[in-house]
Each structure stands twice: as C-alpha cells, then as structure tokens.
Amino acid sequence: MATAYFTLTIVTAALVAFSAYALFSHRKFVVEPIERLRVPPSWWPWLATAKAAGAAGLVAGLAVPAVGVLAGICLTMYFLGAVVISITRQWYAHIPIPLTYVAPAVATLVVGTLAGWPHWTPHS
C-alpha cells in the first residue's frame, strides 16, 4: 500500500504542478476557460501559487505526513471551489475539468489513510 501511496502522491503532485505551470505561463487552454468563468486576471498568480504550494505540499507529505494531509485537503477544496464557480456561472460542461483534479487529490488522501497515515514511513 505504501508504494501505491507514493506513486499516487507523485502523479497527483505532477498533475497539479503542471496545472500551476500552465496558469503561471498563461497557456491558452487554461486562460480561455478562466476568462469565461470571469475570474479576474489579478487572481491568476495567486491561484497558480496555491496550486504550486499544494503540489509541493503533497511531495513534502512523503516526509512529513501532516503536511501531505493538509495539502490534499486544501487541493480538494481548491478544485471543488472551481466546480462551484462553474455551477454559479452556469457552465456545466466545464465541471469535469476541475473534477479531474479533485479525484486524484481525494484518492491520495484515501490511499494515504489506508497506508497508515500519519504513521507511514518510507521503511514500512
């Protein structure tokens, strides 16, 4: 189970880090939807920073499990917030996009718990 947790953590962190990079670098596939959702450009760096911090927190959680738990919870809330924004803006077709990030964040939390978090260590 520890191997599954480690792998899932790295994959989730990479996915979220790529999302942060795409927003930091104003990639068209990220900017167009975020503009359509009417998220002010002044928020973009903060949102990208939150994603990057979440990705880093997941990786740090491999050494300090409490950090990983907090990062997983925060990322789940972040992307559920994106679902709420999609609903309030009545762009229902966009909802699967943030769910693509919610699912691995939640899975990381669940597998981490099954692996014995917060008592899991690399040697178990």
C-alpha positions in Angstrom: 0.0 0.0 0.0 2.9 2.4 0.7 4.1 2.0 -2.9 0.6 2.9 -4.2 0.5 5.9 -1.9 4.0 7.1 -3.0 3.1 6.6 -6.7 -0.3 8.3 -6.4 1.2 11.2 -4.5 3.9 11.8 -7.1 1.4 11.6 -10.0 -1.1 13.9 -8.3 1.6 16.4 -7.4 2.9 16.3 -11.1 -0.7 16.9 -12.4 -1.3 19.8 -10.1 2.2 21.3 -10.7 1.5 21.2 -14.5 -1.8 23.0 -13.9 0.1 25.6 -11.9 2.7 26.0 -14.6 0.0 26.3 -17.3 -1.7 29.1 -15.3 1.6 30.9 -14.5 2.6 30.8 -18.1 -0.9 31.8 -19.4 -1.4 28.8 -21.6 -4.4 29.3 -23.9 -6.1 26.1 -22.7 -6.2 27.4 -19.2 -6.7 31.1 -19.8 -9.7 30.8 -22.1 -11.8 28.9 -19.6 -10.7 31.0 -16.6 -11.7 34.1 -18.6 -15.0 32.6 -19.5 -15.6 31.9 -15.8 -14.9 35.6 -15.2 -12.0 35.1 -12.8 -10.1 38.4 -12.6 -6.6 38.3 -14.0 -5.3 39.8 -10.8 -6.2 36.5 -9.1 -4.4 34.2 -11.6 -0.9 34.4 -9.9 -2.5 33.7 -6.5 -4.4 30.7 -7.9 -1.3 29.4 -9.6 0.7 29.8 -6.4 -1.9 27.9 -4.5 -1.7 25.0 -6.9 2.1 25.0 -6.8 2.0 25.1 -3.0 -0.4 22.2 -3.0 1.8 20.1 -5.3 4.8 20.9 -3.2 2.9 20.0 0.0 1.9 16.6 -1.4 5.5 15.8 -2.0 6.6 17.2 1.3 4.0 15.0 2.8 6.1 12.0 1.9 8.5 13.1 4.7 6.0 14.9 6.9 2.6 13.2 6.6 0.7 16.1 8.3 1.8 18.4 5.5 0.6 16.0 2.9 -2.8 15.6 4.6 -3.2 19.4 4.7 -2.1 19.8 1.1 -4.5 17.1 0.0 -7.4 18.7 1.8 -6.6 22.1 0.5 -6.3 20.9 -3.1 -9.6 19.1 -2.8 -11.2 22.3 -1.5 -9.5 24.4 -4.2 -10.8 22.3 -7.1 -14.2 21.9 -5.5 -14.3 25.7 -5.5 -13.7 25.6 -9.2 -16.7 23.2 -9.5 -18.8 25.7 -7.6 -17.6 28.6 -9.8 -18.6 26.5 -12.9 -22.0 25.9 -11.4 -22.6 29.5 -10.4 -21.5 30.7 -13.9 -23.8 28.0 -15.3 -21.1 26.4 -17.4 -21.9 22.8 -16.5 -19.9 21.3 -19.3 -16.7 22.6 -17.6 -17.4 20.7 -14.3 -15.4 17.6 -15.3 -12.2 19.6 -15.7 -11.8 20.5 -12.0 -13.1 17.1 -11.1 -10.1 15.7 -13.0 -8.0 17.2 -10.2 -10.4 16.5 -7.3 -10.3 12.8 -7.9 -6.6 12.2 -7.6 -6.4 14.6 -4.6 -9.1 12.6 -2.8 -7.6 9.3 -3.9 -4.2 10.4 -2.4 -5.9 11.2 0.9 -7.8 7.9 0.9 -4.8 5.7 -0.1 -2.6 7.7 2.4 -5.1 6.8 5.2 -5.2 3.1 4.1 -1.4 3.1 4.0 -1.3 4.0 7.7 -1.1 7.8 7.6 0.1 9.6 9.6 2.3 6.8 10.9 3.5 5.7 7.5 7.2 5.9 6.9 9.3 5.1 3.9 10.6 2.0 5.6 7.2 0.3 6.2 
